[in-house]
Amino acid sequence: MNLSIQQMVDEACRAAEEKKAHDIVVLDISGVSVICDYFIICSANSTTQVKAIAENIQDKMARQGVALKHREGLREGNWVLLDYGDVVVHIFREKERHFYNLERLWGDAEVVHSSAGN
């Protein structure tokens, strides 16, 4: 099954929400970078939750036939990066998210979804 980029974003966000990720933000970076089209950024309260969110996203995406191209940080669980080509997911503990502040770094990108503050 081939998912559209938007379906990939939706599936990854749903999988993150299932494991209680919070402050989910989707940035459309296609106009400001050649890295990918979308960043999904979300937060977790602990390294255990970061890992659970990452594993759930990987499971759901694999079931949809979406290949994981690269993964970083799962062992440490402070910041996990899941690279699906057109979509890159960043799962942070709060402390790391505030430190790296990707939303500010990619401030020229369009925010297409945000659950921040919910």
C-alpha positions in Angstrom: 0.0 0.0 0.0 1.3 3.4 -1.0 0.3 6.2 1.3 0.3 9.8 0.2 2.6 12.2 2.1 -0.5 13.6 3.9 -1.6 10.1 4.8 1.9 9.4 6.2 1.7 12.6 8.3 -1.8 11.7 9.6 -0.8 8.1 10.4 2.3 9.2 12.3 0.4 11.8 14.3 -2.4 9.3 15.2 0.2 6.8 16.3 1.9 9.4 18.5 -1.4 10.5 20.0 -2.2 6.8 20.8 0.8 6.8 23.2 -0.1 10.2 24.7 2.4 12.4 22.9 1.7 16.0 23.5 2.3 19.4 21.8 2.3 17.7 18.4 3.3 20.2 15.7 3.5 19.5 11.9 5.8 21.8 9.9 5.7 22.0 6.1 9.3 22.6 5.4 9.1 21.9 1.7 9.5 25.6 0.8 12.5 26.1 3.0 14.5 22.9 2.8 15.3 19.9 0.5 15.6 17.6 3.5 12.0 16.5 3.4 8.5 17.9 3.1 7.3 17.6 6.7 8.6 17.6 10.2 6.4 16.2 12.9 7.6 17.3 16.3 6.1 16.0 19.6 6.9 15.7 23.2 6.9 13.0 25.9 7.2 13.0 29.6 9.9 10.4 30.0 12.4 8.3 28.0 10.1 5.3 28.4 7.3 7.3 26.7 9.6 8.6 24.0 10.5 5.0 23.1 6.9 3.9 23.3 5.8 6.6 20.9 8.6 5.8 18.5 7.9 2.1 18.5 4.1 2.7 17.9 4.8 5.0 15.0 7.2 2.5 13.5 4.7 -0.4 13.9 1.8 1.6 12.4 3.9 2.9 9.5 5.3 -0.6 8.8 1.8 -2.1 8.7 0.9 0.6 6.1 3.9 -0.5 4.0 5.9 2.7 4.7 9.6 1.9 5.0 11.7 3.5 7.7 14.8 4.9 6.1 16.8 5.9 9.2 16.4 6.0 13.0 18.4 7.8 15.6 18.3 8.0 19.4 16.0 5.1 20.3 18.5 3.6 22.8 18.9 6.8 24.8 15.2 7.9 24.5 15.8 11.6 24.8 15.2 12.6 21.2 14.2 10.0 18.6 14.3 10.8 14.9 12.4 8.6 12.5 13.1 9.3 8.8 10.5 8.2 6.3 11.9 10.2 3.4 9.3 12.9 2.8 8.3 12.9 6.5 10.7 13.1 9.4 9.3 12.6 13.0 11.1 14.1 16.0 10.0 12.7 19.4 11.5 14.7 22.4 11.5 14.7 26.1 10.4 18.2 27.1 13.9 19.3 28.2 15.5 18.3 24.9 12.7 19.8 22.9 13.1 23.2 24.6 16.9 23.1 24.2 16.9 22.3 20.5 13.8 24.3 19.7 13.3 23.1 16.2 10.2 25.2 15.8 12.3 28.3 16.1 15.1 26.9 14.0 12.6 26.2 11.2 10.7 29.4 11.9 10.2 30.1 8.2 8.2 26.8 7.8 4.4 26.8 7.7 2.8 25.2 10.8 0.1 23.0 9.3 -1.1 21.3 12.5 -0.5 22.0 16.1 -1.9 20.5 19.2 0.4 22.6 21.4 -1.3 23.7 24.6 -3.9 21.0 24.4 
